[in-house]
């Protein structure tokens, strides 16, 4: 998968904006979106599919809660090996960075987000 923003630092190509999604209702996170803003007024029940391998290896996705709810993202057996869910703690600004590799997602920075089995 081609990066939507070319990776050059010589000033000739702009570095943004990034491809993003607003998750305003229960549903799927679109693969290839760099940033996902959770804006649902109630706790969202989202799903995340496996990243395509090897096309998305190294891809980084940020998921950020913009509403104070205990959002849940399900990615069955795709998180850090065999974990299934990301549960946000219920504050605006709760967030996680996910890295794609080998058809799975690996967690980076977590702010008030719990990774667990179903």
C-alpha positions as CSV (number, residue, x, y, z in Angstrom):
1,X,0.0,0.0,0.0
2,X,1.4,3.4,-1.0
3,X,1.8,5.9,1.8
4,X,-0.7,8.7,1.1
5,X,1.9,11.3,2.0
6,X,5.4,11.0,0.3
7,X,8.2,10.6,2.8
8,X,10.5,13.4,1.8
9,X,12.1,15.9,4.1
10,X,13.7,18.3,1.6
11,X,10.9,20.8,1.7
12,X,9.7,20.0,-1.9
13,X,6.7,17.9,-0.8
14,X,4.2,18.8,1.9
15,X,4.1,16.4,4.9
16,X,0.3,16.5,5.4
17,X,-2.6,16.5,5.7
18,X,-2.9,12.9,6.8
19,X,-5.7,10.6,5.7
20,X,-8.2,10.4,8.6
21,X,-11.6,9.0,9.5
22,X,-14.3,10.1,12.0
23,X,-15.9,7.2,13.7
24,X,-19.2,8.8,14.5
25,X,-21.2,5.5,14.8
26,X,-20.6,1.8,15.5
27,X,-18.7,0.3,12.6
28,X,-15.4,-0.5,10.9
29,X,-12.2,1.5,10.9
30,X,-11.1,1.9,7.4
31,X,-7.7,0.4,6.7
32,X,-5.1,2.9,5.5
33,X,-6.4,5.8,7.6
34,X,-3.5,7.4,9.5
35,X,-5.7,9.0,12.2
36,X,-9.1,7.9,13.5
37,X,-11.1,10.3,15.6
38,X,-13.8,8.7,17.7
39,X,-16.6,11.2,17.8
40,X,-19.6,9.0,18.7
41,X,-21.7,10.6,21.5
42,X,-22.2,7.2,23.1
43,X,-19.6,4.4,23.6
44,X,-18.6,3.3,20.1
45,X,-18.3,-0.4,19.2
46,X,-15.7,-0.4,16.4
47,X,-14.0,-3.1,14.5
48,X,-10.5,-3.2,13.0
49,X,-9.5,-5.7,10.3
50,X,-6.0,-7.2,9.8
51,X,-3.6,-5.0,8.0
52,X,-2.6,-6.4,4.6
53,X,0.7,-8.2,4.7
54,X,3.2,-7.2,3.5
55,X,1.8,-4.0,2.0
56,X,1.0,-2.3,5.3
57,X,4.1,-3.5,7.3
58,X,5.4,-0.4,9.2
59,X,2.1,1.5,8.8
60,X,1.2,3.6,11.9
61,X,-2.3,4.4,13.0
62,X,-3.4,6.8,15.7
63,X,-6.9,6.3,17.3
64,X,-8.1,9.2,19.5
65,X,-11.2,9.6,21.6
66,X,-12.9,13.0,21.2
67,X,-15.8,12.0,23.5
68,X,-15.7,10.9,27.1
69,X,-16.9,7.4,26.7
70,X,-15.6,3.8,27.2
71,X,-15.2,3.1,23.5
72,X,-14.3,-0.5,22.5
73,X,-12.5,-1.5,19.3
74,X,-12.4,-5.2,18.5
75,X,-9.7,-6.8,16.4
76,X,-10.0,-10.5,17.1
77,X,-6.6,-12.2,17.6
78,X,-4.9,-9.3,15.9
79,X,-3.5,-7.2,18.8
80,X,0.0,-8.1,20.1
81,X,-0.4,-11.7,19.0
82,X,-3.7,-13.0,20.4
83,X,-5.5,-10.1,22.1
84,X,-8.9,-9.0,20.9
85,X,-10.0,-5.6,22.3
86,X,-9.0,-2.0,22.9
87,X,-11.0,-0.4,25.6
88,X,-10.8,3.3,26.1
89,X,-11.0,4.6,29.7
90,X,-13.7,7.2,29.2
91,X,-11.9,10.5,28.9
92,X,-11.4,12.8,25.9
93,X,-7.9,12.4,24.6
94,X,-7.6,8.7,25.4
95,X,-5.5,7.3,22.5
96,X,-3.4,4.6,21.1
97,X,-0.8,4.2,18.4
98,X,-0.9,0.9,16.5
99,X,1.8,-0.4,14.2
100,X,1.1,-3.0,11.4
101,X,3.5,-5.9,10.9
102,X,3.0,-9.4,9.5
103,X,-0.8,-9.0,9.2
104,X,-1.2,-8.0,12.9
105,X,-1.4,-4.8,15.0
106,X,1.1,-4.1,17.7
107,X,0.6,-1.4,20.3
108,X,2.8,1.6,20.8
109,X,1.9,4.5,23.0
110,X,-1.3,3.9,25.1
111,X,-3.0,6.7,27.0
112,X,-5.8,5.3,29.2
113,X,-6.5,2.4,26.8
114,X,-6.5,-1.3,27.9
115,X,-5.6,-4.2,25.6
116,X,-7.4,-7.4,26.5
117,X,-8.7,-10.8,25.4
118,X,-12.4,-11.1,24.6
